[in-house]
């Protein structure tokens, strides 16, 4: 009886081990793992790939999930990084930053046209429709997480985020990574004002 149980157990183990890694019929086996999400569509892409790397880095430090205790955050509580992880931005390699800077340059050029046309409203803010039309000329629409409100704009170019202000007396842009938990209803490039 004992020998019979051992033989059955061995047969089950052998069947299980040989089944691991086998290919289901009709499904091709891929050499590299495929992402479970489609890549973001691209917009505001320069005609040529930029070769110059940016000289400036972002001015505001991104909180670290490991709780880095640098001189800047000595006065912060021990769980500050974990409590603010929802505000973390995706990291950017130098090549992505260079692409983002090139996209930001295109976006600023289109938004400068809006400023040159004039017609800003109260507090020097242009209408959301005019800003959206300028971004649309670069192929940036709702599918790119475009968010516009009170002179602020943000868009995900498919590579990085470009956000800034467009007002009568001000035109800015910042290149950054998408937020881990963006402000609900705004797209991936707007910092969450609340918590999670």
C-alpha positions in Angstrom: 0.0 0.0 0.0 2.8 2.4 0.9 4.7 1.6 -2.3 1.5 2.3 -4.3 1.1 5.7 -2.7 4.7 6.6 -3.4 4.3 5.6 -7.0 1.1 7.7 -7.4 2.8 10.7 -5.7 5.9 10.3 -8.0 3.6 10.2 -11.0 1.7 13.3 -9.9 5.0 15.2 -9.3 6.4 14.1 -12.7 3.3 15.2 -14.5 3.3 18.5 -12.7 7.0 19.1 -13.4 6.8 18.2 -17.1 3.7 20.5 -17.5 5.6 23.5 -16.2 6.8 25.7 -19.1 4.9 23.9 -21.8 3.2 25.9 -24.4 -0.5 25.9 -24.8 -1.6 24.9 -28.3 -2.2 27.9 -30.6 -0.3 30.3 -28.4 3.2 31.4 -29.7 5.9 31.6 -27.1 7.5 35.0 -26.7 11.2 35.6 -26.1 10.5 38.7 -23.9 7.7 39.4 -21.5 5.0 41.6 -22.9 3.7 44.5 -20.8 0.1 44.1 -19.5 -0.7 47.7 -20.6 -0.4 49.3 -24.0 2.2 52.1 -24.4 0.9 55.6 -24.2 0.3 57.4 -27.5 2.8 60.0 -28.4 2.4 63.7 -29.2 4.5 66.8 -29.4 7.4 64.8 -30.7 10.2 66.6 -32.5 11.0 65.7 -36.1 14.5 64.6 -35.1 15.6 62.8 -32.0 17.4 65.2 -29.7 21.1 64.5 -29.2 21.8 67.2 -26.6 21.3 66.2 -23.0 19.8 68.8 -20.7 22.1 70.8 -18.6 19.6 71.4 -15.8 18.0 68.9 -13.5 14.6 69.3 -11.8 14.8 71.8 -8.9 12.5 70.0 -6.5 13.6 66.7 -5.1 11.3 63.7 -5.4 10.5 62.0 -2.2 12.2 58.6 -1.8 10.2 55.5 -0.8 13.3 54.3 1.1 13.0 57.3 3.4 16.3 59.0 2.4 17.4 61.1 5.4 19.3 64.0 3.7 19.9 67.4 5.2 16.8 68.8 3.5 14.4 66.5 5.3 16.0 66.1 8.7 13.0 67.8 10.3 10.5 65.4 8.7 8.9 62.6 10.6 10.3 59.1 10.0 7.4 57.9 7.8 7.4 61.0 5.6 8.5 59.2 2.4 6.0 56.4 2.8 3.2 58.8 3.6 4.0 60.9 0.5 4.7 58.0 -1.9 1.6 58.9 -3.8 3.3 62.1 -4.9 6.3 60.3 -6.4 7.1 60.8 -10.0 8.3 58.2 -12.4 12.1 58.3 -12.8 13.6 59.7 -16.1 16.7 58.6 -17.8 18.8 61.3 -19.5 17.6 60.3 -23.0 13.9 60.6 -21.8 14.7 64.0 -20.3 16.2 65.2 -23.5 13.1 64.0 -25.5 10.9 65.8 -22.9 12.9 69.0 -23.2 12.5 68.9 -27.0 8.7 68.3 -26.6 8.5 71.1 -24.1 10.1 73.4 -26.6 7.5 72.5 -29.2 4.7 73.1 -26.7 6.1 76.4 -25.5 6.3 77.5 -29.2 2.6 76.7 -29.7 1.5 78.3 -26.5 3.5 81.4 -27.3 1.3 81.9 -30.4 -1.7 81.9 -28.0 -0.1 84.7 -26.0 0.9 86.7 -29.1 -2.7 86.6 -30.3 -3.8 88.3 -27.0 -7.2 88.1 -25.6 -6.5 86.9 -22.2 -9.3 87.1 -19.7 -9.5 87.8 -16.0 -6.2 87.6 -14.2 -4.3 87.2 -17.5 -5.7 83.7 -18.1 -6.4 82.4 -21.6 -9.5 80.3 -22.3 -9.1 76.5 -21.8 -10.4 76.1 -25.4 -7.5 78.1 -26.9 -4.9 76.3 -24.9 -6.4 72.9 -25.8 -6.4 74.0 -29.5 -2.7 74.8 -29.3 -1.9 71.4 -27.8 -4.2 69.7 -30.4 -2.1 71.2 -33.2 0.8 69.1 -31.8 -1.4 66.0 -31.7 -2.0 66.2 -27.9 -5.6 65.4 -26.9 -7.6 63.6 -24.2 -5.7 60.3 -24.8 -2.5 62.1 -23.7 -4.0 63.1 -20.3 -4.3 66.8 -21.3 -5.4 68.8 -18.3 -6.0 72.6 -18.4 -7.3 74.8 -15.7 -6.8 78.4 -14.6 -3.8 79.0 -16.7 -2.2 75.6 -15.8 -1.6 72.9 -18.4 -0.2 69.4 -18.4 0.2 66.7 -21.0 1.8 63.3 -21.2 3.8 63.2 -24.5 4.0 59.4 -24.4 7.5 59.7 -23.0 7.3 62.2 -20.1 5.0 64.9 -18.7 5.2 68.5 -19.6 3.4 70.9 -17.3 3.4 74.7 -16.7 1.6 78.0 -16.8 0.4 80.0 -19.7 -0.8 83.5 -18.8 -0.6 86.9 -20.4 2.7 87.7 -18.5 4.0 84.1 -18.0 4.8 81.0 -20.0 6.6 78.2 -18.2 7.1 74.5 -18.7 8.6 71.7 -16.6 9.5 68.2 -17.8 8.9 65.5 -15.2 7.7 61.9 -14.8 4.1 60.9 -14.4 2.8 60.8 -10.8 2.3 57.4 -9.0 -1.2 58.6 -7.9 -2.1 61.8 -9.8 -5.0 64.0 -8.8 -8.1 62.1 -9.7 -9.8 63.3 -12.9 -6.8 65.2 -14.2 -4.5 62.8 -16.1 -1.1 61.4 -15.1 0.8 64.7 -14.9 -1.0 66.6 -12.1 0.3 66.2 -8.5 -2.3 64.8 -6.1 -3.3 67.6 -3.6 -4.7 65.2 -1.1 -3.8 61.8 0.2 -4.6 58.2 -0.4 
